[in-house]
């Protein structure tokens, strides 16, 4: 075990040759990793095959909505239901469709570090801008296993790395230690614990530029921006609204940003009850998806009252759509 660990560290050092932990990137380079990085939904045909046409439309929709980045696949994209060949094929589809119009992070998490390394090599080969990784498929919280896993990913790619909290072992303390070991770690997506407070901790305790991003359906987006958050990673349905909130806030128009956030907030609350199928229903209504088929469930979790609530939310937000 010790020999394998040393081998990974050697590979990591080779892949990062020339990188300097003490060098702060130029402001423009750092800002590129901040903002609304949308977790894409994965569309399926009635046959449960991936709907490539809808996936292309979703990618194009997000680029035209002027989001700051897109991520595929991750949890909201039903990653665990996707096969290895599907992830390889459609990652390339997304990179090509985005065509440099927004930052693309390709999800490289896998059942184990060797699968994750394959995804990371492939992401760099197809021209992705960065990598996004949850913990290993076994859900381990062992800090040594997690460290080996993320170091293995970084050892095969020089691309910036976004790490998403996915097990209780991925605490803020662990993430900060990991970022000290892996210079390519750029984004920390905080998911468990007290997320707004964790944003504050990362900003206060980081030793180099690290972007604290968040999940939770963007439910705490305004509070987190007030704390200096680097953005959020939520679903695609109202991605343009989230991007508008962020852009208004960053431009100094805080009252307008807060007003729009309050209009958006009911959709985040609704998602807590209904799950990710809400995002597919919004995308269907906006002409991006053909249906709301999911591989992970056959039960449509929205009832008539939920659909009526979504009617009201969409009516409220429609004047703010960018696309």
LINTA-V306440 format. One record per pair of residues at least 6 apart in sequence whose C-alpha atoms are under 8 Angstrom apart, sorted by the first residue. I is the first residue (numbers start at 0). J is the second residue. If there is no record, write none. Layout:
I | J
I | J
This chain:
4 | 147
7 | 147
7 | 150
7 | 151
7 | 154
8 | 150
8 | 154
10 | 154
10 | 155
11 | 150
11 | 151
11 | 153
11 | 154
11 | 155
11 | 181
12 | 154
13 | 154
14 | 153
14 | 154
14 | 155
14 | 156
14 | 157
15 | 154
15 | 157
15 | 182
15 | 183
18 | 182
19 | 182
20 | 182
20 | 207
21 | 207
23 | 207
23 | 208
24 | 208
29 | 208
31 | 67
31 | 102
32 | 67
32 | 68
32 | 185
32 | 186
32 | 210
32 | 229
33 | 67
33 | 210
33 | 212
33 | 229
33 | 230
34 | 66
34 | 67
34 | 68
34 | 229
34 | 230
34 | 231
34 | 242
34 | 245
35 | 66
35 | 67
35 | 68
35 | 230
35 | 231
35 | 232
35 | 233
35 | 238
35 | 241
35 | 242
35 | 245
36 | 66
36 | 67
36 | 68
36 | 69
36 | 70
36 | 230
36 | 231
36 | 232
36 | 233
37 | 66
37 | 68
37 | 69
37 | 70
37 | 231
37 | 232
37 | 233
37 | 234
37 | 235
37 | 238
38 | 69
38 | 70
38 | 71
38 | 72
38 | 73
38 | 74
38 | 75
38 | 76
38 | 232
38 | 233
38 | 234
38 | 235
39 | 57
39 | 69
39 | 70
39 | 71
39 | 72
39 | 73
39 | 75
39 | 76
39 | 234
39 | 235
40 | 71
40 | 72
40 | 75
40 | 76
40 | 77
40 | 234
40 | 235
40 | 278
40 | 279
41 | 49
41 | 54
41 | 72
41 | 76
41 | 77
42 | 49
42 | 50
42 | 51
42 | 53
42 | 54
42 | 279
42 | 288
42 | 290
42 | 291
42 | 292
42 | 293
43 | 49
43 | 50
43 | 290
43 | 291
43 | 292
43 | 293
43 | 294
44 | 50
44 | 290
44 | 292
45 | 292
47 | 292
47 | 293
47 | 294
51 | 89
53 | 287
53 | 288
53 | 289
54 | 93
55 | 92
55 | 93
55 | 96
56 | 287
56 | 288
57 | 287
57 | 288
58 | 93
58 | 96
58 | 97
59 | 96
59 | 97
60 | 287
60 | 322
61 | 69
61 | 235
61 | 238
61 | 239
62 | 97
62 | 100
62 | 101
63 | 321
63 | 322
64 | 238
64 | 239
64 | 242
64 | 321
64 | 322
65 | 101
65 | 239
65 | 242
66 | 101
66 | 238
66 | 239
66 | 242
67 | 101
67 | 102
67 | 242
68 | 101
68 | 102
68 | 103
68 | 104
69 | 101
69 | 102
69 | 103
69 | 104
70 | 103
70 | 104
70 | 105
70 | 106
70 | 131
71 | 90
71 | 104
71 | 105
71 | 106
72 | 78
72 | 86
72 | 105
72 | 106
73 | 106
73 | 131
73 | 133
75 | 234
75 | 275
77 | 294
77 | 295
80 | 294
80 | 295
87 | 118
87 | 121
90 | 105
90 | 122
91 | 122
91 | 125
94 | 103
94 | 125
94 | 126
94 | 127
97 | 103
102 | 128
102 | 129
103 | 127
103 | 128
103 | 129
104 | 127
104 | 128
104 | 129
104 | 130
104 | 131
105 | 122
105 | 127
105 | 129
105 | 130
105 | 131
106 | 118
106 | 130
106 | 131
106 | 132
107 | 115
107 | 116
107 | 118
107 | 119
107 | 122
107 | 130
107 | 131
107 | 132
107 | 133
108 | 114
108 | 115
108 | 118
108 | 131
108 | 132
108 | 133
108 | 134
108 | 135
108 | 136
109 | 115
109 | 118
109 | 134
109 | 135
109 | 136
110 | 135
110 | 136
110 | 137
111 | 135
111 | 136
111 | 137
111 | 148
112 | 135
112 | 148
112 | 149
112 | 151
112 | 152
113 | 151
115 | 152
116 | 151
116 | 152
116 | 155
119 | 130
119 | 152
119 | 155
119 | 156
120 | 155
120 | 156
122 | 129
122 | 130
123 | 129
123 | 156
123 | 158
128 | 158
128 | 159
129 | 158
129 | 159
129 | 160
129 | 161
130 | 158
130 | 159
130 | 160
130 | 161
131 | 160
131 | 161
131 | 162
131 | 163
132 | 160
132 | 161
132 | 162
132 | 163
133 | 162
133 | 163
133 | 164
133 | 165
134 | 145
134 | 148
134 | 149
134 | 163
134 | 164
134 | 165
134 | 166
135 | 145
135 | 148
138 | 165
138 | 166
139 | 145
139 | 166
139 | 168
140 | 166
140 | 167
140 | 168
140 | 169
141 | 168
142 | 168
142 | 169
142 | 173
146 | 177
150 | 181
153 | 160
153 | 181
153 | 183
157 | 183
158 | 183
159 | 183
159 | 184
159 | 185
160 | 183
160 | 184
160 | 185
160 | 186
161 | 184
161 | 185
161 | 186
161 | 187
161 | 188
162 | 184
162 | 186
162 | 187
162 | 188
163 | 187
163 | 188
163 | 189
163 | 190
164 | 170
164 | 187
164 | 188
164 | 189
164 | 190
164 | 191
165 | 190
165 | 191
167 | 191
171 | 197
171 | 200
171 | 201
174 | 187
175 | 201
175 | 204
175 | 205
178 | 184
179 | 206
184 | 209
185 | 208
185 | 209
185 | 210
186 | 209
186 | 210
186 | 211
186 | 212
187 | 209
187 | 210
187 | 211
187 | 212
187 | 213
188 | 211
188 | 212
188 | 213
188 | 214
188 | 231
188 | 232
189 | 197
189 | 198
189 | 211
189 | 212
189 | 213
189 | 214
190 | 213
190 | 214
190 | 215
194 | 213
195 | 219
195 | 222
195 | 223
195 | 226
198 | 211
198 | 212
198 | 223
198 | 226
198 | 227
198 | 228
199 | 226
199 | 227
199 | 228
201 | 209
201 | 211
202 | 209
202 | 211
202 | 227
210 | 228
210 | 229
210 | 230
211 | 228
211 | 229
211 | 230
212 | 228
212 | 229
212 | 230
212 | 231
212 | 232
213 | 230
213 | 231
213 | 232
214 | 231
214 | 232
214 | 233
215 | 233
215 | 267
216 | 232
216 | 233
216 | 234
216 | 267
216 | 270
217 | 231
217 | 232
217 | 233
217 | 241
217 | 267
218 | 264
218 | 267
218 | 268
220 | 230
220 | 231
220 | 260
221 | 257
221 | 260
223 | 230
224 | 230
224 | 248
230 | 245
234 | 275
234 | 278
235 | 278
235 | 282
236 | 278
236 | 279
236 | 281
236 | 282
237 | 281
239 | 320
239 | 321
239 | 322
240 | 259
240 | 263
240 | 316
240 | 319
240 | 320
240 | 321
241 | 260
241 | 263
243 | 256
244 | 255
244 | 256
244 | 257
244 | 259
244 | 260
245 | 256
247 | 253
247 | 255
247 | 256
248 | 255
248 | 256
262 | 312
262 | 315
262 | 316
263 | 312
263 | 316
265 | 312
266 | 309
266 | 312
269 | 277
269 | 305
270 | 277
270 | 278
273 | 300
273 | 301
274 | 300
276 | 291
276 | 293
276 | 299
276 | 300
277 | 301
279 | 288
279 | 290
279 | 291
280 | 290
280 | 291
282 | 288
283 | 289
283 | 290
283 | 291
